[in-house]
Amino acid sequence: MSFRLHILQLLALLALACIPLDAQETHATAAAAKPAFVFGGVSYLHRWSQNDQHEYTPGGQEDLQKWLDMITMNVYPSAHDR
């Protein structure tokens, strides 16, 4: 009987351990689908970043080899006001 109890406890712990992972994945998926900004009435999603360059395309244009509309933002961290 004790062996069965330990197995049930182990299974319950494994099931509970998976709940936060699924919640995080769902949250990440929802966040990924949220537009970074809207420009000209079009919602743009973040697609790629490297160093200080960031690229955004509308929904349905995930393939950066075949995009139709793209906005590229270059950040200049050393730029400042006088």
mmCIF file of the N, C-alpha and C atoms, coordinates in Angstrom:
data_MODEL
# 
_entry.id   MODEL 
# 
loop_
_atom_site.group_PDB 
_atom_site.id 
_atom_site.type_symbol 
_atom_site.label_atom_id 
_atom_site.label_alt_id 
_atom_site.label_comp_id 
_atom_site.label_asym_id 
_atom_site.label_entity_id 
_atom_site.label_seq_id 
_atom_site.pdbx_PDB_ins_code 
_atom_site.Cartn_x 
_atom_site.Cartn_y 
_atom_site.Cartn_z 
_atom_site.occupancy 
_atom_site.B_iso_or_equiv 
_atom_site.pdbx_formal_charge 
_atom_site.auth_seq_id 
_atom_site.auth_comp_id 
_atom_site.auth_asym_id 
_atom_site.auth_atom_id 
_atom_site.pdbx_PDB_model_num 
ATOM 1   N N  . MET A 1 1  ? 0.821  -1.191 0.000   1.00 0.00 ? 1  MET A N  1 
ATOM 2   C CA . MET A 1 1  ? 0.000  0.000  0.000   1.00 0.00 ? 1  MET A CA 1 
ATOM 3   C C  . MET A 1 1  ? 0.865  1.255  0.000   1.00 0.00 ? 1  MET A C  1 
ATOM 4   N N  . SER A 1 2  ? 1.922  1.264  0.734   1.00 0.00 ? 2  SER A N  1 
ATOM 5   C CA . SER A 1 2  ? 2.811  2.412  0.806   1.00 0.00 ? 2  SER A CA 1 
ATOM 6   C C  . SER A 1 2  ? 3.453  2.715  -0.552  1.00 0.00 ? 2  SER A C  1 
ATOM 7   N N  . PHE A 1 3  ? 3.800  1.684  -1.283  1.00 0.00 ? 3  PHE A N  1 
ATOM 8   C CA . PHE A 1 3  ? 4.400  1.850  -2.603  1.00 0.00 ? 3  PHE A CA 1 
ATOM 9   C C  . PHE A 1 3  ? 3.424  2.544  -3.554  1.00 0.00 ? 3  PHE A C  1 
ATOM 10  N N  . ARG A 1 4  ? 2.149  2.138  -3.523  1.00 0.00 ? 4  ARG A N  1 
ATOM 11  C CA . ARG A 1 4  ? 1.133  2.764  -4.371  1.00 0.00 ? 4  ARG A CA 1 
ATOM 12  C C  . ARG A 1 4  ? 0.944  4.231  -4.009  1.00 0.00 ? 4  ARG A C  1 
ATOM 13  N N  . LEU A 1 5  ? 0.971  4.527  -2.741  1.00 0.00 ? 5  LEU A N  1 
ATOM 14  C CA . LEU A 1 5  ? 0.818  5.901  -2.287  1.00 0.00 ? 5  LEU A CA 1 
ATOM 15  C C  . LEU A 1 5  ? 1.958  6.768  -2.813  1.00 0.00 ? 5  LEU A C  1 
ATOM 16  N N  . HIS A 1 6  ? 3.172  6.259  -2.766  1.00 0.00 ? 6  HIS A N  1 
ATOM 17  C CA . HIS A 1 6  ? 4.320  7.004  -3.280  1.00 0.00 ? 6  HIS A CA 1 
ATOM 18  C C  . HIS A 1 6  ? 4.205  7.226  -4.782  1.00 0.00 ? 6  HIS A C  1 
ATOM 19  N N  . ILE A 1 7  ? 3.726  6.238  -5.501  1.00 0.00 ? 7  ILE A N  1 
ATOM 20  C CA . ILE A 1 7  ? 3.556  6.383  -6.952  1.00 0.00 ? 7  ILE A CA 1 
ATOM 21  C C  . ILE A 1 7  ? 2.504  7.438  -7.244  1.00 0.00 ? 7  ILE A C  1 
ATOM 22  N N  . LEU A 1 8  ? 1.385  7.411  -6.509  1.00 0.00 ? 8  LEU A N  1 
ATOM 23  C CA . LEU A 1 8  ? 0.344  8.412  -6.719  1.00 0.00 ? 8  LEU A CA 1 
ATOM 24  C C  . LEU A 1 8  ? 0.841  9.813  -6.387  1.00 0.00 ? 8  LEU A C  1 
ATOM 25  N N  . GLN A 1 9  ? 1.616  9.940  -5.321  1.00 0.00 ? 9  GLN A N  1 
ATOM 26  C CA . GLN A 1 9  ? 2.181  11.240 -4.965  1.00 0.00 ? 9  GLN A CA 1 
ATOM 27  C C  . GLN A 1 9  ? 3.133  11.730 -6.062  1.00 0.00 ? 9  GLN A C  1 
ATOM 28  N N  . LEU A 1 10 ? 3.937  10.830 -6.585  1.00 0.00 ? 10 LEU A N  1 
ATOM 29  C CA . LEU A 1 10 ? 4.868  11.189 -7.650  1.00 0.00 ? 10 LEU A CA 1 
ATOM 30  C C  . LEU A 1 10 ? 4.111  11.643 -8.892  1.00 0.00 ? 10 LEU A C  1 
ATOM 31  N N  . LEU A 1 11 ? 3.071  10.920 -9.282  1.00 0.00 ? 11 LEU A N  1 
ATOM 32  C CA . LEU A 1 11 ? 2.270  11.302 -10.441 1.00 0.00 ? 11 LEU A CA 1 
ATOM 33  C C  . LEU A 1 11 ? 1.591  12.652 -10.226 1.00 0.00 ? 11 LEU A C  1 
ATOM 34  N N  . ALA A 1 12 ? 1.095  12.885 -9.019  1.00 0.00 ? 12 ALA A N  1 
ATOM 35  C CA . ALA A 1 12 ? 0.454  14.169 -8.721  1.00 0.00 ? 12 ALA A CA 1 
ATOM 36  C C  . ALA A 1 12 ? 1.465  15.309 -8.804  1.00 0.00 ? 12 ALA A C  1 
ATOM 37  N N  . LEU A 1 13 ? 2.654  15.093 -8.276  1.00 0.00 ? 13 LEU A N  1 
ATOM 38  C CA . LEU A 1 13 ? 3.691  16.126 -8.351  1.00 0.00 ? 13 LEU A CA 1 
ATOM 39  C C  . LEU A 1 13 ? 4.085  16.421 -9.795  1.00 0.00 ? 13 LEU A C  1 
ATOM 40  N N  . LEU A 1 14 ? 4.211  15.387 -10.605 1.00 0.00 ? 14 LEU A N  1 
ATOM 41  C CA . LEU A 1 14 ? 4.541  15.591 -12.021 1.00 0.00 ? 14 LEU A CA 1 
ATOM 42  C C  . LEU A 1 14 ? 3.449  16.370 -12.738 1.00 0.00 ? 14 LEU A C  1 
ATOM 43  N N  . ALA A 1 15 ? 2.197  16.044 -12.447 1.00 0.00 ? 15 ALA A N  1 
ATOM 44  C CA . ALA A 1 15 ? 1.076  16.756 -13.061 1.00 0.00 ? 15 ALA A CA 1 
ATOM 45  C C  . ALA A 1 15 ? 1.077  18.224 -12.638 1.00 0.00 ? 15 ALA A C  1 
ATOM 46  N N  . LEU A 1 16 ? 1.306  18.481 -11.363 1.00 0.00 ? 16 LEU A N  1 
ATOM 47  C CA . LEU A 1 16 ? 1.345  19.861 -10.876 1.00 0.00 ? 16 LEU A CA 1 
ATOM 48  C C  . LEU A 1 16 ? 2.536  20.621 -11.436 1.00 0.00 ? 16 LEU A C  1 
ATOM 49  N N  . ALA A 1 17 ? 3.646  19.955 -11.630 1.00 0.00 ? 17 ALA A N  1 
ATOM 50  C CA . ALA A 1 17 ? 4.838  20.623 -12.160 1.00 0.00 ? 17 ALA A CA 1 
ATOM 51  C C  . ALA A 1 17 ? 4.620  21.079 -13.590 1.00 0.00 ? 17 ALA A C  1 
ATOM 52  N N  . CYS A 1 18 ? 3.768  20.422 -14.323 1.00 0.00 ? 18 CYS A N  1 
ATOM 53  C CA . CYS A 1 18 ? 3.511  20.793 -15.721 1.00 0.00 ? 18 CYS A CA 1 
ATOM 54  C C  . CYS A 1 18 ? 2.580  21.982 -15.857 1.00 0.00 ? 18 CYS A C  1 
ATOM 55  N N  . ILE A 1 19 ? 1.774  22.267 -14.865 1.00 0.00 ? 19 ILE A N  1 
ATOM 56  C CA . ILE A 1 19 ? 0.802  23.354 -14.971 1.00 0.00 ? 19 ILE A CA 1 
ATOM 57  C C  . ILE A 1 19 ? 1.478  24.706 -15.200 1.00 0.00 ? 19 ILE A C  1 
ATOM 58  N N  . PRO A 1 20 ? 2.479  25.112 -14.413 1.00 0.00 ? 20 PRO A N  1 
ATOM 59  C CA . PRO A 1 20 ? 3.103  26.412 -14.668 1.00 0.00 ? 20 PRO A CA 1 
ATOM 60  C C  . PRO A 1 20 ? 3.766  26.484 -16.038 1.00 0.00 ? 20 PRO A C  1 
ATOM 61  N N  . LEU A 1 21 ? 4.342  25.385 -16.514 1.00 0.00 ? 21 LEU A N  1 
ATOM 62  C CA . LEU A 1 21 ? 4.967  25.412 -17.830 1.00 0.00 ? 21 LEU A CA 1 
ATOM 63  C C  . LEU A 1 21 ? 3.938  25.687 -18.915 1.00 0.00 ? 21 LEU A C  1 
ATOM 64  N N  . ASP A 1 22 ? 2.789  25.021 -18.850 1.00 0.00 ? 22 ASP A N  1 
ATOM 65  C CA . ASP A 1 22 ? 1.749  25.265 -19.835 1.00 0.00 ? 22 ASP A CA 1 
ATOM 66  C C  . ASP A 1 22 ? 1.251  26.701 -19.752 1.00 0.00 ? 22 ASP A C  1 
ATOM 67  N N  . ALA A 1 23 ? 1.093  27.229 -18.544 1.00 0.00 ? 23 ALA A N  1 
ATOM 68  C CA . ALA A 1 23 ? 0.630  28.607 -18.378 1.00 0.00 ? 23 ALA A CA 1 
ATOM 69  C C  . ALA A 1 23 ? 1.642  29.584 -18.957 1.00 0.00 ? 23 ALA A C  1 
ATOM 70  N N  . GLN A 1 24 ? 2.931  29.335 -18.744 1.00 0.00 ? 24 GLN A N  1 
ATOM 71  C CA . GLN A 1 24 ? 3.958  30.214 -19.295 1.00 0.00 ? 24 GLN A CA 1 
ATOM 72  C C  . GLN A 1 24 ? 3.963  30.145 -20.809 1.00 0.00 ? 24 GLN A C  1 
ATOM 73  N N  . GLU A 1 25 ? 3.820  28.946 -21.379 1.00 0.00 ? 25 GLU A N  1 
ATOM 74  C CA . GLU A 1 25 ? 3.796  28.821 -22.834 1.00 0.00 ? 25 GLU A CA 1 
ATOM 75  C C  . GLU A 1 25 ? 2.588  29.554 -23.408 1.00 0.00 ? 25 GLU A C  1 
ATOM 76  N N  . THR A 1 26 ? 1.432  29.421 -22.769 1.00 0.00 ? 26 THR A N  1 
ATOM 77  C CA . THR A 1 26 ? 0.236  30.113 -23.232 1.00 0.00 ? 26 THR A CA 1 
ATOM 78  C C  . THR A 1 26 ? 0.441  31.615 -23.160 1.00 0.00 ? 26 THR A C  1 
ATOM 79  N N  . HIS A 1 27 ? 1.028  32.098 -22.070 1.00 0.00 ? 27 HIS A N  1 
ATOM 80  C CA . HIS A 1 27 ? 1.295  33.525 -21.922 1.00 0.00 ? 27 HIS A CA 1 
ATOM 81  C C  . HIS A 1 27 ? 2.277  33.995 -22.987 1.00 0.00 ? 27 HIS A C  1 
ATOM 82  N N  . ALA A 1 28 ? 3.324  33.220 -23.253 1.00 0.00 ? 28 ALA A N  1 
ATOM 83  C CA . ALA A 1 28 ? 4.309  33.595 -24.264 1.00 0.00 ? 28 ALA A CA 1 
ATOM 84  C C  . ALA A 1 28 ? 3.677  33.638 -25.642 1.00 0.00 ? 28 ALA A C  1 
ATOM 85  N N  . THR A 1 29 ? 2.799  32.687 -25.939 1.00 0.00 ? 29 THR A N  1 
ATOM 86  C CA . THR A 1 29 ? 2.130  32.674 -27.230 1.00 0.00 ? 29 THR A CA 1 
ATOM 87  C C  . THR A 1 29 ? 1.223  33.884 -27.379 1.00 0.00 ? 29 THR A C  1 
ATOM 88  N N  . ALA A 1 30 ? 0.491  34.219 -26.321 1.00 0.00 ? 30 ALA A N  1 
ATOM 89  C CA . ALA A 1 30 ? -0.386 35.390 -26.375 1.00 0.00 ? 30 ALA A CA 1 
ATOM 90  C C  . ALA A 1 30 ? 0.429  36.663 -26.522 1.00 0.00 ? 30 ALA A C  1 
ATOM 91  N N  . ALA A 1 31 ? 1.551  36.755 -25.808 1.00 0.00 ? 31 ALA A N  1 
ATOM 92  C CA . ALA A 1 31 ? 2.393  37.944 -25.902 1.00 0.00 ? 31 ALA A CA 1 
ATOM 93  C C  . ALA A 1 31 ? 3.017  38.052 -27.283 1.00 0.00 ? 31 ALA A C  1 
ATOM 94  N N  . ALA A 1 32 ? 3.380  36.920 -27.861 1.00 0.00 ? 32 ALA A N  1 
ATOM 95  C CA . ALA A 1 32 ? 3.987  36.929 -29.190 1.00 0.00 ? 32 ALA A CA 1 
ATOM 96  C C  . ALA A 1 32 ? 2.994  37.411 -30.236 1.00 0.00 ? 32 ALA A C  1 
ATOM 97  N N  . ALA A 1 33 ? 1.712  37.144 -30.047 1.00 0.00 ? 33 ALA A N  1 
ATOM 98  C CA . ALA A 1 33 ? 0.698  37.544 -31.008 1.00 0.00 ? 33 ALA A CA 1 
ATOM 99  C C  . ALA A 1 33 ? 0.277  39.006 -30.823 1.00 0.00 ? 33 ALA A C  1 
ATOM 100 N N  . LYS A 1 34 ? 0.633  39.627 -29.711 1.00 0.00 ? 34 LYS A N  1 
ATOM 101 C CA . LYS A 1 34 ? 0.259  41.020 -29.459 1.00 0.00 ? 34 LYS A CA 1 
ATOM 102 C C  . LYS A 1 34 ? 1.153  41.936 -30.291 1.00 0.00 ? 34 LYS A C  1 
ATOM 103 N N  . PRO A 1 35 ? 0.559  42.859 -31.034 1.00 0.00 ? 35 PRO A N  1 
ATOM 104 C CA . PRO A 1 35 ? 1.371  43.759 -31.866 1.00 0.00 ? 35 PRO A CA 1 
ATOM 105 C C  . PRO A 1 35 ? 2.308  44.625 -31.023 1.00 0.00 ? 35 PRO A C  1 
ATOM 106 N N  . ALA A 1 36 ? 3.477  44.898 -31.565 1.00 0.00 ? 36 ALA A N  1 
ATOM 107 C CA . ALA A 1 36 ? 4.426  45.782 -30.896 1.00 0.00 ? 36 ALA A CA 1 
ATOM 108 C C  . ALA A 1 36 ? 3.952  47.229 -31.001 1.00 0.00 ? 36 ALA A C  1 
ATOM 109 N N  . PHE A 1 37 ? 3.320  47.566 -32.144 1.00 0.00 ? 37 PHE A N  1 
ATOM 110 C CA . PHE A 1 37 ? 2.773  48.901 -32.359 1.00 0.00 ? 37 PHE A CA 1 
ATOM 111 C C  . PHE A 1 37 ? 1.859  48.869 -33.582 1.00 0.00 ? 37 PHE A C  1 
ATOM 112 N N  . VAL A 1 38 ? 1.110  49.949 -33.751 1.00 0.00 ? 38 VAL A N  1 
ATOM 113 C CA . VAL A 1 38 ? 0.239  50.110 -34.913 1.00 0.00 ? 38 VAL A CA 1 
ATOM 114 C C  . VAL A 1 38 ? 0.730  51.346 -35.662 1.00 0.00 ? 38 VAL A C  1 
ATOM 115 N N  . PHE A 1 39 ? 0.932  51.218 -36.964 1.00 0.00 ? 39 PHE A N  1 
ATOM 116 C CA . PHE A 1 39 ? 1.398  52.326 -37.790 1.00 0.00 ? 39 PHE A CA 1 
ATOM 117 C C  . PHE A 1 39 ? 0.539  52.369 -39.048 1.00 0.00 ? 39 PHE A C  1 
ATOM 118 N N  . GLY A 1 40 ? -0.081 53.502 -39.306 1.00 0.00 ? 40 GLY A N  1 
ATOM 119 C CA . GLY A 1 40 ? -0.941 53.624 -40.479 1.00 0.00 ? 40 GLY A CA 1 
ATOM 120 C C  . GLY A 1 40 ? -2.116 52.667 -40.447 1.00 0.00 ? 40 GLY A C  1 
ATOM 121 N N  . GLY A 1 41 ? -2.601 52.355 -39.236 1.00 0.00 ? 41 GLY A N  1 
ATOM 122 C CA . GLY A 1 41 ? -3.724 51.446 -39.089 1.00 0.00 ? 41 GLY A CA 1 
ATOM 123 C C  . GLY A 1 41 ? -3.363 49.976 -39.222 1.00 0.00 ? 41 GLY A C  1 
ATOM 124 N N  . VAL A 1 42 ? -2.065 49.667 -39.372 1.00 0.00 ? 42 VAL A N  1 
ATOM 125 C CA . VAL A 1 42 ? -1.600 48.283 -39.526 1.00 0.00 ? 42 VAL A CA 1 
ATOM 126 C C  . VAL A 1 42 ? -0.853 47.870 -38.265 1.00 0.00 ? 42 VAL A C  1 
ATOM 127 N N  . SER A 1 43 ? -1.197 46.702 -37.710 1.00 0.00 ? 43 SER A N  1 
ATOM 128 C CA . SER A 1 43 ? -0.509 46.170 -36.532 1.00 0.00 ? 43 SER A CA 1 
ATOM 129 C C  . SER A 1 43 ? 0.768  45.467 -36.951 1.00 0.00 ? 43 SER A C  1 
ATOM 130 N N  . TYR A 1 44 ? 1.885  45.842 -36.342 1.00 0.00 ? 44 TYR A N  1 
ATOM 131 C CA . TYR A 1 44 ? 3.182  45.245 -36.643 1.00 0.00 ? 44 TYR A CA 1 
ATOM 132 C C  . TYR A 1 44 ? 3.654  44.399 -35.471 1.00 0.00 ? 44 TYR A C  1 
ATOM 133 N N  . LEU A 1 45 ? 4.190  43.220 -35.779 1.00 0.00 ? 45 LEU A N  1 
ATOM 134 C CA . LEU A 1 45 ? 4.713  42.300 -34.770 1.00 0.00 ? 45 LEU A CA 1 
ATOM 135 C C  . LEU A 1 45 ? 6.231  42.211 -34.896 1.00 0.00 ? 45 LEU A C  1 
ATOM 136 N N  . HIS A 1 46 ? 6.893  42.070 -33.746 1.00 0.00 ? 46 HIS A N  1 
ATOM 137 C CA . HIS A 1 46 ? 8.349  41.932 -33.742 1.00 0.00 ? 46 HIS A CA 1 
ATOM 138 C C  . HIS A 1 46 ? 8.742  40.617 -34.390 1.00 0.00 ? 46 HIS A C  1 
ATOM 139 N N  . ARG A 1 47 ? 9.694  40.671 -35.313 1.00 0.00 ? 47 ARG A N  1 
ATOM 140 C CA . ARG A 1 47 ? 10.128 39.464 -36.017 1.00 0.00 ? 47 ARG A CA 1 
ATOM 141 C C  . ARG A 1 47 ? 11.582 39.108 -35.768 1.00 0.00 ? 47 ARG A C  1 
ATOM 142 N N  . TRP A 1 48 ? 12.435 40.119 -35.614 1.00 0.00 ? 48 TRP A N  1 
ATOM 143 C CA . TRP A 1 48 ? 13.863 39.834 -35.540 1.00 0.00 ? 48 TRP A CA 1 
ATOM 144 C C  . TRP A 1 48 ? 14.587 41.016 -34.911 1.00 0.00 ? 48 TRP A C  1 
ATOM 145 N N  . SER A 1 49 ? 15.624 40.716 -34.138 1.00 0.00 ? 49 SER A N  1 
ATOM 146 C CA . SER A 1 49 ? 16.493 41.756 -33.573 1.00 0.00 ? 49 SER A CA 1 
ATOM 147 C C  . SER A 1 49 ? 17.920 41.235 -33.531 1.00 0.00 ? 49 SER A C  1 
ATOM 148 N N  . GLN A 1 50 ? 18.838 42.139 -33.779 1.00 0.00 ? 50 GLN A N  1 
ATOM 149 C CA . GLN A 1 50 ? 20.258 41.851 -33.589 1.00 0.00 ? 50 GLN A CA 1 
ATOM 150 C C  . GLN A 1 50 ? 20.944 43.167 -33.287 1.00 0.00 ? 50 GLN A C  1 
ATOM 151 N N  . ASN A 1 51 ? 21.690 43.160 -32.201 1.00 0.00 ? 51 ASN A N  1 
ATOM 152 C CA . ASN A 1 51 ? 22.347 44.372 -31.725 1.00 0.00 ? 51 ASN A CA 1 
ATOM 153 C C  . ASN A 1 51 ? 21.307 45.472 -31.579 1.00 0.00 ? 51 ASN A C  1 
ATOM 154 N N  . ASP A 1 52 ? 21.425 46.557 -32.330 1.00 0.00 ? 52 ASP A N  1 
ATOM 155 C CA . ASP A 1 52 ? 20.511 47.685 -32.194 1.00 0.00 ? 52 ASP A CA 1 
ATOM 156 C C  . ASP A 1 52 ? 19.538 47.798 -33.355 1.00 0.00 ? 52 ASP A C  1 
ATOM 157 N N  . GLN A 1 53 ? 19.380 46.731 -34.138 1.00 0.00 ? 53 GLN A N  1 
ATOM 158 C CA . GLN A 1 53 ? 18.440 46.732 -35.261 1.00 0.00 ? 53 GLN A CA 1 
ATOM 159 C C  . GLN A 1 53 ? 17.264 45.799 -34.950 1.00 0.00 ? 53 GLN A C  1 
ATOM 160 N N  . HIS A 1 54 ? 16.037 46.281 -35.193 1.00 0.00 ? 54 HIS A N  1 
ATOM 161 C CA . HIS A 1 54 ? 14.822 45.531 -34.876 1.00 0.00 ? 54 HIS A CA 1 
ATOM 162 C C  . HIS A 1 54 ? 13.889 45.597 -36.085 1.00 0.00 ? 54 HIS A C  1 
ATOM 163 N N  . GLU A 1 55 ? 13.318 44.456 -36.474 1.00 0.00 ? 55 GLU A N  1 
ATOM 164 C CA . GLU A 1 55 ? 12.448 44.419 -37.641 1.00 0.00 ? 55 GLU A CA 1 
ATOM 165 C C  . GLU A 1 55 ? 11.052 43.940 -37.260 1.00 0.00 ? 55 GLU A C  1 
ATOM 166 N N  . TYR A 1 56 ? 10.052 44.568 -37.880 1.00 0.00 ? 56 TYR A N  1 
ATOM 167 C CA . TYR A 1 56 ? 8.643  44.318 -37.606 1.00 0.00 ? 56 TYR A CA 1 
ATOM 168 C C  . TYR A 1 56 ? 7.896  44.161 -38.927 1.00 0.00 ? 56 TYR A C  1 
ATOM 169 N N  . THR A 1 57 ? 6.975  43.196 -38.981 1.00 0.00 ? 57 THR A N  1 
ATOM 170 C CA . THR A 1 57 ? 6.109  43.023 -40.140 1.00 0.00 ? 57 THR A CA 1 
ATOM 171 C C  . THR A 1 57 ? 4.676  42.808 -39.649 1.00 0.00 ? 57 THR A C  1 
ATOM 172 N N  . PRO A 1 58 ? 3.701  43.017 -40.539 1.00 0.00 ? 58 PRO A N  1 
ATOM 173 C CA . PRO A 1 58 ? 2.312  42.759 -40.157 1.00 0.00 ? 58 PRO A CA 1 
ATOM 174 C C  . PRO A 1 58 ? 2.056  41.264 -39.981 1.00 0.00 ? 58 PRO A C  1 
ATOM 175 N N  . GLY A 1 59 ? 0.920  40.935 -39.343 1.00 0.00 ? 59 GLY A N  1 
ATOM 176 C CA . GLY A 1 59 ? 0.515  39.551 -39.202 1.00 0.00 ? 59 GLY A CA 1 
ATOM 177 C C  . GLY A 1 59 ? 0.399  38.886 -40.567 1.00 0.00 ? 59 GLY A C  1 
ATOM 178 N N  . GLY A 1 60 ? 0.769  37.640 -40.646 1.00 0.00 ? 60 GLY A N  1 
ATOM 179 C CA . GLY A 1 60 ? 0.729  36.902 -41.900 1.00 0.00 ? 60 GLY A CA 1 
ATOM 180 C C  . GLY A 1 60 ? 2.000  37.039 -42.724 1.00 0.00 ? 60 GLY A C  1 
ATOM 181 N N  . GLN A 1 61 ? 2.933  37.854 -42.251 1.00 0.00 ? 61 GLN A N  1 
ATOM 182 C CA . GLN A 1 61 ? 4.196  38.043 -42.964 1.00 0.00 ? 61 GLN A CA 1 
ATOM 183 C C  . GLN A 1 61 ? 5.373  37.644 -42.073 1.00 0.00 ? 61 GLN A C  1 
ATOM 184 N N  . GLU A 1 62 ? 5.273  36.453 -41.492 1.00 0.00 ? 62 GLU A N  1 
ATOM 185 C CA . GLU A 1 62 ? 6.294  35.970 -40.565 1.00 0.00 ? 62 GLU A CA 1 
ATOM 186 C C  . GLU A 1 62 ? 7.597  35.627 -41.270 1.00 0.00 ? 62 GLU A C  1 
ATOM 187 N N  . ASP A 1 63 ? 7.519  35.183 -42.518 1.00 0.00 ? 63 ASP A N  1 
ATOM 188 C CA . ASP A 1 63 ? 8.700  34.760 -43.277 1.00 0.00 ? 63 ASP A CA 1 
ATOM 189 C C  . ASP A 1 63 ? 9.468  35.987 -43.752 1.00 0.00 ? 63 ASP A C  1 
ATOM 190 N N  . LEU A 1 64 ? 10.609 36.233 -43.153 1.00 0.00 ? 64 LEU A N  1 
ATOM 191 C CA . LEU A 1 64 ? 11.388 37.427 -43.502 1.00 0.00 ? 64 LEU A CA 1 
ATOM 192 C C  . LEU A 1 64 ? 12.057 37.321 -44.864 1.00 0.00 ? 64 LEU A C  1 
ATOM 193 N N  . GLN A 1 65 ? 11.932 36.179 -45.523 1.00 0.00 ? 65 GLN A N  1 
ATOM 194 C CA . GLN A 1 65 ? 12.428 36.040 -46.891 1.00 0.00 ? 65 GLN A CA 1 
ATOM 195 C C  . GLN A 1 65 ? 11.356 36.461 -47.906 1.00 0.00 ? 65 GLN A C  1 
ATOM 196 N N  . LYS A 1 66 ? 10.100 36.573 -47.453 1.00 0.00 ? 66 LYS A N  1 
ATOM 197 C CA . LYS A 1 66 ? 8.987  36.844 -48.370 1.00 0.00 ? 66 LYS A CA 1 
ATOM 198 C C  . LYS A 1 66 ? 8.062  37.945 -47.871 1.00 0.00 ? 66 LYS A C  1 
ATOM 199 N N  . TRP A 1 67 ? 8.544  38.908 -47.121 1.00 0.00 ? 67 TRP A N  1 
ATOM 200 C CA . TRP A 1 67 ? 7.691  39.945 -46.567 1.00 0.00 ? 67 TRP A CA 1 
ATOM 201 C C  . TRP A 1 67 ? 7.291  40.945 -47.649 1.00 0.00 ? 67 TRP A C  1 
ATOM 202 N N  . LEU A 1 68 ? 6.174  41.631 -47.417 1.00 0.00 ? 68 LEU A N  1 
ATOM 203 C CA . LEU A 1 68 ? 5.713  42.684 -48.317 1.00 0.00 ? 68 LEU A CA 1 
ATOM 204 C C  . LEU A 1 68 ? 5.850  44.058 -47.675 1.00 0.00 ? 68 LEU A C  1 
ATOM 205 N N  . ASP A 1 69 ? 5.604  44.140 -46.366 1.00 0.00 ? 69 ASP A N  1 
ATOM 206 C CA . ASP A 1 69 ? 5.705  45.386 -45.604 1.00 0.00 ? 69 ASP A CA 1 
ATOM 207 C C  . ASP A 1 69 ? 6.585  45.136 -44.393 1.00 0.00 ? 69 ASP A C  1 
ATOM 208 N N  . MET A 1 70 ? 7.565  45.999 -44.200 1.00 0.00 ? 70 MET A N  1 
ATOM 209 C CA . MET A 1 70 ? 8.451  45.843 -43.045 1.00 0.00 ? 70 MET A CA 1 
ATOM 210 C C  . MET A 1 70 ? 8.860  47.217 -42.537 1.00 0.00 ? 70 MET A C  1 
ATOM 211 N N  . ILE A 1 71 ? 8.960  47.322 -41.228 1.00 0.00 ? 71 ILE A N  1 
ATOM 212 C CA . ILE A 1 71 ? 9.534  48.516 -40.605 1.00 0.00 ? 71 ILE A CA 1 
ATOM 213 C C  . ILE A 1 71 ? 10.773 48.068 -39.853 1.00 0.00 ? 71 ILE A C  1 
ATOM 214 N N  . THR A 1 72 ? 11.887 48.716 -40.129 1.00 0.00 ? 72 THR A N  1 
ATOM 215 C CA . THR A 1 72 ? 13.144 48.441 -39.439 1.00 0.00 ? 72 THR A CA 1 
ATOM 216 C C  . THR A 1 72 ? 13.467 49.641 -38.564 1.00 0.00 ? 72 THR A C  1 
ATOM 217 N N  . MET A 1 73 ? 13.756 49.379 -37.301 1.00 0.00 ? 73 MET A N  1 
ATOM 218 C CA . MET A 1 73 ? 14.145 50.437 -36.373 1.00 0.00 ? 73 MET A CA 1 
ATOM 219 C C  . MET A 1 73 ? 15.593 50.224 -35.971 1.00 0.00 ? 73 MET A C  1 
ATOM 220 N N  . ASN A 1 74 ? 16.377 51.256 -36.124 1.00 0.00 ? 74 ASN A N  1 
ATOM 221 C CA . ASN A 1 74 ? 17.756 51.239 -35.665 1.00 0.00 ? 74 ASN A CA 1 
ATOM 222 C C  . ASN A 1 74 ? 17.863 52.120 -34.436 1.00 0.00 ? 74 ASN A C  1 
ATOM 223 N N  . VAL A 1 75 ? 18.392 51.571 -33.368 1.00 0.00 ? 75 VAL A N  1 
ATOM 224 C CA . VAL A 1 75 ? 18.555 52.308 -32.115 1.00 0.00 ? 75 VAL A CA 1 
ATOM 225 C C  . VAL A 1 75 ? 19.995 52.790 -32.046 1.00 0.00 ? 75 VAL A C  1 
ATOM 226 N N  . TYR A 1 76 ? 20.164 54.062 -31.702 1.00 0.00 ? 76 TYR A N  1 
ATOM 227 C CA . TYR A 1 76 ? 21.490 54.644 -31.558 1.00 0.00 ? 76 TYR A CA 1 
ATOM 228 C C  . TYR A 1 76 ? 21.689 55.025 -30.093 1.00 0.00 ? 76 TYR A C  1 
ATOM 229 N N  . PRO A 1 77 ? 22.194 54.090 -29.269 1.00 0.00 ? 77 PRO A N  1 
ATOM 230 C CA . PRO A 1 77 ? 22.295 54.357 -27.829 1.00 0.00 ? 77 PRO A CA 1 
ATOM 231 C C  . PRO A 1 77 ? 23.222 55.513 -27.476 1.00 0.00 ? 77 PRO A C  1 
ATOM 232 N N  . SER A 1 78 ? 24.148 55.853 -28.347 1.00 0.00 ? 78 SER A N  1 
ATOM 233 C CA . SER A 1 78 ? 25.065 56.948 -28.025 1.00 0.00 ? 78 SER A CA 1 
ATOM 234 C C  . SER A 1 78 ? 24.503 58.315 -28.413 1.00 0.00 ? 78 SER A C  1 
ATOM 235 N N  . ALA A 1 79 ? 23.373 58.370 -29.122 1.00 0.00 ? 79 ALA A N  1 
ATOM 236 C CA . ALA A 1 79 ? 22.760 59.633 -29.493 1.00 0.00 ? 79 ALA A CA 1 
ATOM 237 C C  . ALA A 1 79 ? 22.093 60.262 -28.264 1.00 0.00 ? 79 ALA A C  1 
ATOM 238 N N  . HIS A 1 80 ? 22.135 61.599 -28.172 1.00 0.00 ? 80 HIS A N  1 
ATOM 239 C CA . HIS A 1 80 ? 21.520 62.297 -27.047 1.00 0.00 ? 80 HIS A CA 1 
ATOM 240 C C  . HIS A 1 80 ? 21.270 63.749 -27.401 1.00 0.00 ? 80 HIS A C  1 
ATOM 241 N N  . ASP A 1 81 ? 20.494 64.448 -26.568 1.00 0.00 ? 81 ASP A N  1 
ATOM 242 C CA . ASP A 1 81 ? 20.235 65.871 -26.736 1.00 0.00 ? 81 ASP A CA 1 
ATOM 243 C C  . ASP A 1 81 ? 21.448 66.645 -26.228 1.00 0.00 ? 81 ASP A C  1 
ATOM 244 N N  . ARG A 1 82 ? 21.506 67.871 -26.603 1.00 0.00 ? 82 ARG A N  1 
ATOM 245 C CA . ARG A 1 82 ? 22.579 68.709 -26.042 1.00 0.00 ? 82 ARG A CA 1 
ATOM 246 C C  . ARG A 1 82 ? 22.117 69.375 -24.800 1.00 0.00 ? 82 ARG A C  1 
# 
